[in-house]
Amino acid sequence: MRRLVLLPAAALAALASASCSPEAGEPVVGTWTLTGAMNEPRWLHSLVSLSDGRVLAAGGCADYWEEPPPARCRALDSAEVWDPVTGIWTPTGSMNEPRAAAGAVLLGDGRVLVAGGWDGLPYSTSSTSDYTAELYDPNQGLWTRTGSMAWRRERDGASPPNIVLLPTGKVLFANGMTMDRSAVASAAEVYDPARGAWEPTGPMVVPRLASTAILLPSGKVLVVGGGTVVPPPNPVIPATARSELYDPETNAWTETKG
């Protein structure tokens, strides 16, 4: 008959550590270490790596309410910068408008473009931050307004924004919607930092929201998946498996073929 042997807690801990520890010479992969905490709690914020290695966190929601409907949040206009050398977050200049779920990208000149987003008001309310854009200068720690977009843009939940820096130095933003939150094919726009203005691209093949975009080595942009939001009262948001390419040279979209 087998006997059950009870080991002391210290022995169990040592056994667990030994069974999970890498063997001699085996590299440790995927370890986490604590760093400094931000000055404000935030989520749905923009996060961009700056040219000097620091990291900018801008905007986001401090609080969020779904009850009673409609959904809303306390959107932030504040921003802070993390220093990888010290591990400390330092407040920097505040944005001109509070915005959560905005698109953000590092420009070739070291500035950061933040565009669109949600000001925290109910979705049924007209929001100026959906259309506006501003630039962050890391040397001065200041934000300045730049040209506004023609279409409303924001991230829905945790979906990535379709904002991509092109090889030309311009920026493509490929998500857009109407006031009733329907996706539109003509919503893609390109921002020119030299002019501080947005201009439309050709119409996309598929109207889409919450899709994913990536810059290819060819200089073209691949946009994949997403959903086409159907206006209320229809609650269905159909997804698409179709993908398409944007060519900056022709300013046109073409569907990829399987």
C-alpha positions in Angstrom: 0.0 0.0 0.0 1.3 3.4 -1.0 1.9 6.0 1.8 1.1 9.7 1.3 4.1 11.8 2.3 3.4 15.4 3.3 6.3 17.7 2.7 7.0 20.9 4.7 6.0 24.2 3.0 9.6 25.2 2.6 10.4 22.0 0.8 7.4 22.4 -1.5 8.5 26.0 -2.4 12.0 24.8 -3.2 10.7 22.0 -5.3 8.4 24.3 -7.3 11.3 26.8 -7.8 13.6 24.1 -9.0 11.0 22.6 -11.4 10.3 26.1 -13.0 13.9 27.5 -13.0 15.9 27.4 -16.3 18.8 24.9 -16.5 22.3 26.2 -16.3 23.2 28.3 -19.3 19.5 28.5 -20.5 18.5 32.2 -21.1 15.6 33.6 -19.1 12.9 34.9 -21.4 9.9 37.1 -20.7 10.7 38.5 -17.3 8.9 41.6 -16.0 10.2 44.2 -13.6 8.3 47.1 -12.0 9.0 50.6 -13.1 7.6 54.0 -12.0 3.9 54.5 -11.9 2.2 57.2 -14.0 1.0 60.4 -12.3 -2.6 59.7 -13.3 -4.4 56.5 -13.9 -5.6 56.3 -17.5 -6.8 53.8 -20.1 -7.7 54.1 -23.8 -4.7 56.5 -23.9 -2.2 57.0 -26.7 1.3 55.7 -26.2 4.2 56.6 -28.5 7.9 56.0 -28.4 9.8 59.3 -28.9 13.0 59.8 -31.0 15.2 60.1 -27.9 13.9 56.8 -26.4 11.4 58.3 -24.0 7.7 57.4 -24.1 4.7 59.7 -24.3 1.4 58.8 -22.8 -1.5 61.2 -23.7 -5.1 61.5 -22.9 -7.3 58.5 -22.1 -10.2 57.9 -19.7 -9.8 58.2 -15.9 -13.3 56.9 -15.2 -15.9 55.1 -17.3 -19.6 54.6 -16.9 -22.0 52.3 -18.7 -24.9 52.7 -16.3 -27.2 54.4 -16.7 -26.8 54.4 -20.4 -25.4 55.9 -22.7 -21.7 55.1 -22.1 -19.5 58.0 -21.2 -16.1 58.6 -19.6 -14.0 61.3 -17.9 -11.6 62.0 -20.7 -8.2 63.5 -20.0 -6.3 66.2 -21.7 -3.1 65.5 -19.6 0.1 63.9 -20.9 3.3 62.6 -19.3 6.6 61.2 -20.4 8.4 58.1 -19.2 12.3 58.1 -19.0 13.7 54.6 -19.4 16.9 55.7 -17.6 15.2 56.8 -14.4 12.0 54.8 -14.8 10.1 58.0 -13.8 7.0 59.5 -15.4 7.1 63.3 -15.6 4.0 65.5 -16.5 4.3 67.5 -19.7 2.1 70.0 -21.4 -1.6 69.2 -21.7 -3.4 68.7 -25.0 -5.8 71.4 -26.2 -8.8 68.9 -25.9 -9.5 65.9 -23.8 -9.4 62.8 -25.9 -9.4 59.0 -25.4 -9.0 56.3 -28.0 -7.1 58.7 -30.3 -4.7 57.7 -33.0 -1.1 58.8 -32.4 2.1 58.5 -34.5 5.7 59.7 -34.4 6.5 62.0 -37.3 9.8 62.1 -39.1 10.8 65.5 -37.5 10.4 64.0 -34.0 7.0 65.6 -33.2 3.9 63.4 -32.4 0.6 63.7 -34.2 -2.5 62.8 -32.1 -5.7 62.8 -34.1 -9.4 62.0 -33.4 -10.5 60.2 -30.3 -13.4 60.4 -27.9 -14.1 63.4 -25.5 -16.0 61.1 -23.1 -19.5 62.4 -23.9 -22.2 60.0 -25.0 -21.7 58.8 -28.6 -24.9 60.4 -29.7 -23.5 63.8 -28.8 -21.5 65.8 -31.4 -17.9 65.7 -30.4 -15.2 68.1 -31.7 -12.3 65.9 -30.6 -13.4 63.2 -33.1 -12.3 65.5 -36.0 -9.4 67.6 -34.5 -5.7 66.9 -34.4 -2.7 68.4 -32.6 1.0 68.1 -32.5 3.3 67.5 -29.5 6.8 69.0 -29.6 9.0 66.9 -27.2 11.7 69.7 -27.1 9.3 72.2 -25.7 6.8 69.9 -24.1 3.9 71.8 -25.7 0.9 70.9 -27.9 -0.3 73.0 -30.9 -3.4 72.6 -32.9 -3.1 71.5 -36.6 -5.6 70.9 -39.4 -8.9 69.1 -38.6 -10.1 66.0 -40.4 -13.2 65.6 -42.5 -14.4 62.4 -40.7 -14.9 61.3 -37.1 -12.2 58.9 -35.9 -11.7 57.0 -32.7 -10.7 53.6 -31.5 -13.6 51.4 -30.4 -12.6 49.6 -27.2 -9.1 48.2 -27.6 -9.0 48.0 -31.4 -5.8 49.5 -33.0 -6.2 52.7 -34.9 -5.5 52.7 -38.6 -2.9 55.5 -38.4 0.4 54.8 -40.3 3.4 56.9 -41.1 4.2 56.7 -44.8 7.7 56.7 -46.4 6.9 60.2 -47.7 6.6 61.5 -44.2 2.8 61.9 -44.5 0.3 60.0 -42.3 -2.5 57.8 -43.4 -5.6 57.5 -41.2 -8.0 54.9 -42.6 -10.8 54.6 -40.1 -13.9 56.9 -40.2 -17.5 57.1 -39.4 -20.7 59.2 -39.6 -22.7 60.6 -36.8 -24.8 57.4 -36.6 -21.5 55.4 -36.3 -21.6 53.8 -39.8 -18.4 53.1 -41.6 -17.8 54.9 -44.9 -15.6 54.0 -47.8 -14.6 57.6 -48.5 -13.3 58.3 -44.9 -9.5 57.6 -45.5 -7.4 60.7 -45.3 -3.7 61.7 -45.4 -2.1 64.3 -43.2 0.8 66.4 -44.6 3.0 67.8 -41.8 4.5 70.4 -44.2 1.1 71.9 -44.8 -0.6 71.0 -41.5 -3.6 69.8 -43.5 -5.5 66.6 -44.4 -6.5 65.5 -47.9 -8.8 62.6 -48.9 -7.5 59.4 -50.5 -9.5 57.5 -53.1 -12.4 55.5 -51.7 -11.6 52.3 -49.9 -13.0 49.1 -51.4 -14.7 48.1 -48.2 -16.0 50.6 -45.6 -14.6 49.4 -42.3 -14.0 50.3 -38.6 -11.7 48.7 -36.0 -9.5 47.1 -38.7 -5.7 46.7 -38.6 -3.2 48.5 -40.8 0.5 47.9 -41.4 3.2 49.5 -43.6 4.8 47.1 -46.0 8.4 47.2 -47.3 7.0 48.2 -50.7 5.7 51.4 -49.2 2.1 50.3 -49.6 -0.3 49.9 -46.6 -2.2 46.7 -46.0 -5.5 47.1 -44.2 -7.2 43.9 -42.9 -10.5 42.9 -41.5 -12.7 45.2 -39.3 -16.4 45.7 -39.2 -19.0 47.8 -40.9 -21.2 49.4 -38.2 -24.9 49.3 -39.0 -26.9 52.2 -37.7 -29.4 51.7 -34.8 -31.7 50.0 -34.1 -29.9 47.1 -35.8 -27.4 45.9 -33.2 -25.4 43.7 -35.6 -21.9 44.7 -36.5 -20.8 42.4 -39.3 -17.1 41.7 -39.6 -15.2 41.3 -42.9 -12.4 39.0 -43.9 -11.5 41.1 -46.9 -8.2 43.1 -47.1 -7.0 45.9 -49.3 -3.8 47.9 -50.2 -3.3 51.6 -50.2 -0.7 52.9 -52.7 0.7 56.4 -51.7 1.9 57.0 -55.3 -1.5 56.6 -56.8 -3.5 57.6 -53.7 -5.8 54.6 -54.5 -7.0 51.4 -52.9 -7.1 47.9 -54.4 -8.4 44.7 -53.0 -6.0 41.8 -52.4 -7.0 38.6 -54.1 -6.9 35.2 -52.5 
